[in-house]
Amino acid sequence: MFGLFTGNSYGKDLKGRVTCEGKGLSKIVVTDGTDCVLTDAEGRFHLEAKCGVRFVYLSMPSGYLAPCEQGSIPIYYKKIEFDTNRTYDFELQRNPMDDTHHLFTFQADVQVTSEKDIRQYTKYMKEMKGYVASYKDKMDVFGIDCGDMVGDSPHLFPSYLKAAAKSGLPIFRSIGNHDMTYGGRTYEYSYSKFEELFGPCYYSFNKGRAHYIVLNNNFYVGRDYQYIGYIDERIFTWMEQDLKQVPKGSLVFVVAHIPTSLTKELQWNALIQDETSNAASLYELLKEYNAHLLTGHTHFNLNVCFNPHLMEHNTASVCGIWWKSDICMDGTPAGYGVFEVNGNHLTWLYKGFGLPEEYQLRVYPAGCCEEYPQDIVANVWNWDEQWQVEWYENGKRMGKMTRFTGYDPEAHAICSDKKRVEYDWITPAQTGHLFRATPQNPKAKIEVRVKDRFGREFIEEIN
């Protein structure tokens, strides 16, 4: 039975050693989720006893790997056994790759609810394995899953894990609101099942010069299914200590399920269920770093550049429109983010399942958009403020396209077909990554060319 304050934890200090090939590793961050300490020259650590702790775990250091269980779960933690005098020793493996250069896939909202969904997810993970295969010979590769692995279906966790293992990657995970255990009396009970399977619901690790922090920002309010996006004080206190070991100016990734904000400016005096209500406090902790927030939950794709040193990548869902379509509610293909880190340099793209990585936009002919029936429409799902979107008519550059907020025509049609989507509550999502232009010649060859912030050009045409 899970209980945050069960066990006689007072009087039992946490001690152990961190080694590799039998030799102690110094200056490794070890935590109990409250305090952080560094190992000494021989790899030993000592954390004073306190009430309420459940794990002793590492901020995995760069250059090393943790053993994996069930094909994809990194074991960087140990459950605390009360009323014993045991020590907590960690034996790490040396990473055969120089992880200064690394790549990770980032997925959100797998949200399986049946074995049929599992079969499709298994196919997706096999495809992901093929996609990253060419990178694994060059750099360290791993995965991140930001939650909603199952859709309120905890009995599917074993099947989900079996499918995830097909990726061939260690996967670091955060909890989503659909992964929580409902019906308990407190928020603390809500993450009990997750922690039984995956370990602590907040932790950190390092790859090369980059630091990764994984948070639980799903705050169950103890009534029915209700939750809010919120980071509790215990997590913030731990995070303050964790960041003390990270040099200012470093590249820092923060992984959480619920977005921090879907708009550049935080809305004043608002409590929005699907945003993080105390996001400003998170931003304050990150202000001296080059920070990227990695979130999901919305089932659409959105990049928000808060300032030159803080950006959020709210990533579309693996499940598309709840496994009823291979596109999401905003027209983004079901897929995942791909982030490549080389030293302090970061690049990224969005990879649709079954699609080449060059496929970064979809173009609709005139007549497809109800609001602008005379216009061609381009959906550029990974767009941010530094992208360029232009159009050509019969090979002649016509200029920039006009950005607007609306519905992707295909997603709108799919969500309107209630026999297909089954659920009345499924609706298309309005998005701001749509662009339009009015052709001079309706029969002309139309081409849309986009260039991302890294100078990569992608082209789609309408004949």
N, C-alpha and C positions, 0 to 999 in steps of 0.2 A: 504494500500500500504506500502510495506516494504521500509525503508530507514535508513541507518546507522546513519545519522545525522539529522533526522527529529525530530521535537518537540522542544519546548523551555525548554531544560533541565537545563539551568543555572538558579540559584536562587531557585531551588527546591532541598534541601538536602534530602537524603534518610534516614529515621528514622524508627525504629520499635523495636520489642521485640521478643525474642525466648523463648518459654515456653514449659513445659511439665506438664500436669495436673494442669495448671494455675500458676506454679512456674517458675520463671525466670532461665534460664540456662546461666551460665557464661563461658567465654573463648571459645565461639563458633565462628568459622571463618565465617564472612559474607563478601560478595564481590559484586561489580557491574561489574566484569569482567576486572576491571583496578586496583583498590585498594582492599586490604584485611584489615579488622579490626576485633577486638575481642569484643564480648559482655561483658558488665560490670557485676557486682555482681547480678544485677536484670534482666539480660538478654537483656538489651537495647543496641542498636547500632546506630551509626551515620556515614554516608558516605557523604562527601561534594559533592555538585552538580558538574557535568561535562558534556560535550557534548559527544554524541555518545553512551552512555550506554543504554541498552535495558531491562536488568533484574537486580534484586537484588536477590542474592541466597546464599545458605549455602554450606559450605563444611561439608556435613552431618557427625555429630560426631558419634564415636563408642558408642554402647549401645542404640541407638535410631533408629527409623524408620520414614520415610516420608510417608504420605498418598499416595496411588496409584490411578491413573485414567486410564480408559479404560483397566483395568485388569493388566497392567504391567508397566505403566509410573510413576516413583517416582516423586512426586511434591515437590521438594526441592527449588523451585524458584518462583518468582512472576514477571509478566511483569510490567514494570514501566508505570504508567499512568501520562502523562505530564499535566501540567496546573491544577493539583489538589493538595490538601494539605493532602492527605491520608498518613497513616502510613502503613508499611509493616511488619505485624506480622506473625510469624510462630509458629504453635503448633505441636510439635513432639510427637510421641508415644514411650513409653519405649519398647525396644526390649525384648520380653519374654525369648529369648535365650541369653546366654553369647556368644557374637560374637567374643570373643578371638579365639574360634574354629569355623571356617566357611568354607563353600564350595561354589564355583561358577562355573557355566558352561560358556564357552566362545565360541561363534559362530561367523562365518564370512560368508559373501556373500550368504545370502538367495536368493537374486536376483530374486524375482518372477516377471514374466512378463505376467501372465495370471491367471485366476481363477483355471485352472487345476493345475498350480504350487501351488497355495494357498491350494488346497485340500491335496496335498502331504505334504506340510509344516505343515498343521494342524495335520496330522498323526504323523509326526516327533515330534511335540511339545507335543502331548499326550504321546508319548513314553518317552520323556524326563521327563515329570511329573512322570511317573511310576518309572523311574530310580532313581530320586532324593528323592522319597517318603521315602525310608528307612533312608535317612540322615536327613530329616527335623525334626525327633524326637530327634536328637542328637545335632544338631548344626544349626546355621543360614545359610540359603541357598538363593542365588540370581543368576541372570543371567547377562551376559554382551554380547552385540551385537556390533561388531566393524564396522558395516556399509555395504553398498550395500544391504540394506534391500529390495529395489525394483530395477528392472533393467530399469532405465529411465522411470518408469511408476508410477508417483506420484498419479494417480487415484487409485492405489492399496494399498496405505498406510492404509486406513481403514480396508481392508481385511487382510493385513499383521498383523495389531494390533489385530484383532479378533482371528487370528490363534495363535499369540504369547501368548495371554492370556491363551491358553490351557495348557501352561507349568505350570501355577499356581505360577509363580515367578515374583517378581519385576525385571525389566531388565533395566540396565543402558546402554545407546547407544551412539555411536559416528557416525558421518556422513561419508558416503562413496562417492566416485566420482559418482556413479550411483544414489545417493540420492540428488545430487545437482540440483539446478534450473539453467538451461542453457538459454542462449539468453539474459541475462542482460548485462549491460555495464561494470560491475565490479565483482571482487572476492567477495566483501561484499554482493552482491545480491545473490550469488550462494547458500548461506546457509539459505536463507529466509524461504523457505517452511519447512525445517527441524526444524528451531527454532519455527515456528508457532505450530508445532505438539509436539515437544519433549523438548523445552526449550533451554538453552544456548548450543552452539556447543563446548564449552570447560568448564570444571568444575572439581571438585574433591569431594571425599567422603572418609570416614574412616570406617573400620571394624576391631574391635579388635586392634591389634598393627600395622596393615597394612594400608597404605595410597594408594589411587587410584586416578590417574589423567587421565582424558579423554580429548583428543586433537582433533582438526581439522587440519589435515595436507594435505588436498586436496586443492591445490591452483589453482583456475580457472583463466586462463590467458586471458579470455574475447574474445576468438576467436574459433568459432565452438564448438567442443567438448573438446578442449585441456586443460589439467591441468598438474601440476607437483606436486611431493611430496615436501612440503615446510611448515615450521612453521613460522608464521609472528611474528614481534617484539612485538605486543600487547600481544600475547599469552605467549611469553617468559617472558615479564615483569611481567605479572600476575603470571606465574608459579614460578618465583623467590620469590615473596611475599608469595605464597601459601606454598612453601617448607620451608620457615623460621619457620613455626609452626610445622615442622616434625623433630623429633630428628634424628641426624646423625646416620647412621648405621641401620635405620629402613628398613623394607621391603616395597618397593614402586613398584606399578604396574603402567605402563603408557600404556594406550589404545589409539590406533590410527588405521586408516584404512590402509594406505599405509605403507609398511615395511620401516624401517629406512635403513637397508642394508641387502642384501642377501649374503654378503660375510663377512668374519671375519675382513678383512682390507677394509677400505673405498677406493673406486677406486679414484685415483688421477685425478683431472682436468676433471671430468666427470659429465654430467647432465643426469641422468637416470630417465625417466619419472616415473617408478614404484618403485623408492626408494626416500627417503627423502633427498633432496640435502644438507640441513644444519644439518644433523644428528649429526655431531661432536659437535655442540653447545648444542644439547640435552644431549649428553653423558657427556659433561662438567658439566651441572647442576646436573646430577645424580651421579657423581663420588664418593660422600661420602655416598651413600646409597646402599643397596642390591636391585638392580633394575631388574625388568623383564618387557620387552616390549611385548605387546600383539597386534598383527596385523593380517591382512588378505590380501585381494585384489588379491593375485596371483592365487588362486584356487589350490594351492598345499601345502604340509606340509613341514616345514623346521625349525629346531632349530639351532640358531647361538649363540655360546658361545664366546662373545667378550673378556671377562676376568672373573675372579672368582666372580666379583660383578655385572656383566652386561650380560644379556642373552635376546635374542629375540625368541619369539614363534610365527612364522608365520604360521597361522592355515588354514587348508584346508577348502573347501567350503561346506556349508550345501547343496547347489544345485547340488553337484557332477559336472558332465559335463553339466552344464546349464540345469538341469532337464531332460537330455537325458540318464543318467546313474546314478547308485547309487555309483559309484566311481569317483574320481577326475582325473585330467589330469596326475597325477603322480602315480595313482593306490591307493592312500589313500581312504578308504571308506568315503562316505559322513557322516559327523559327527561333533563333537565338542570337545573342550578341557574341562577337569575336573580338577580344581585346589582346593586343600584342604590346608587350612592355620590353623595351631595350634600354637598360639603365634608367634614366629619368624620362625617356621619350616614350610617348603613348600614342598608339593609333587604334582605331576600331572600325568595325562595319557590322551590318546586320545580315545574317545568313538565313535565307529561307530553306526549309526542308525540301529536298528534291529539286532545288534551283541552283544555278551557278552563282558564285559570289558577285559576279558582275551585274546580276539582276537586282537593281536598287530602286526601280520605279516602275509603275504601270501607267500606260497612257490610254485614255479613252477618246474615241472620236466624237465630233460634235453630235449633239442629240442625246447623249447618255446622262447628262446632268440636268435635272428638272429646273434648277435655279438659273442655269446659264445654258439654255438649249442650243445657242449658236456657237458655243465654245468647245474647244478641245480641253480635256482635263488631265493633269498629271498628278499621281499620288506618289510623293517622294517621302517614304515612311521614316527614313533615318535622318531627315533634314534637321539642320540647326541653323543658327543665324549666320554662320560663315559659309554656307553652301551657295552656289550660283545655279539658277534654273533658267534656261533660255530655250527658245524655240526657233525652228528653221522651216521655211516653206519653199519647197522645190530647191533645196540647197542654199537658199538665201537666209542669212541671219536676220530674224525679225525683232530680236530684243529679249528682254526679261519677261517672264510670265508673271501674272498677278497672283499673289498668294491670297487665299480666302479660307474661311472656315465653313465646312459643310460635311456632307456624307459621301463616302466612297460609293460610287454607283453599284458596284458588284456586292459590297457588304450590305448596302441598303436593300437590294433585291433579295439576298439570302435571308436576312433577318425578317423580311416581310412575309416570307414563306413559312407559315407557322406549322405546316405539316413536316417541313424539313427540320426546323430548329426545335420543334416539339414544345418548348416552354414559352408561355406568354410573356414572361419577363425579359426575354432576350430582345434587345433593340440595338440598332446600329449606333456607333459612337461618332459624334461630330469630331472632326479633327482639323487642325490648323496646318497640316502638311499637304494641302491640296493647292494646285496652281492651275490657272486657266489662261487661254488666249483665243482670240477670234480670227479664224483663217480668212484671208482675202479670197482664196479660191477653194471652195469646198472639195474639189476633186484633186487638189494638190497633194504631193507627198509631204507629209508633216513629220518632223523629227524633233524630239525633245532631248536636249543635252544638259546634263547636270554635272557639276563639279563639286566634290566635297571639300571639307576644310584642309584635307591633306593633298589636294591637287589631283585626285583620281577622277577621271571622267567616265560617266556612264551614259549610254545612248539607247533610246527606244524610239521606234518610228511607227507611224500610222500610214498605210497606203490607201 
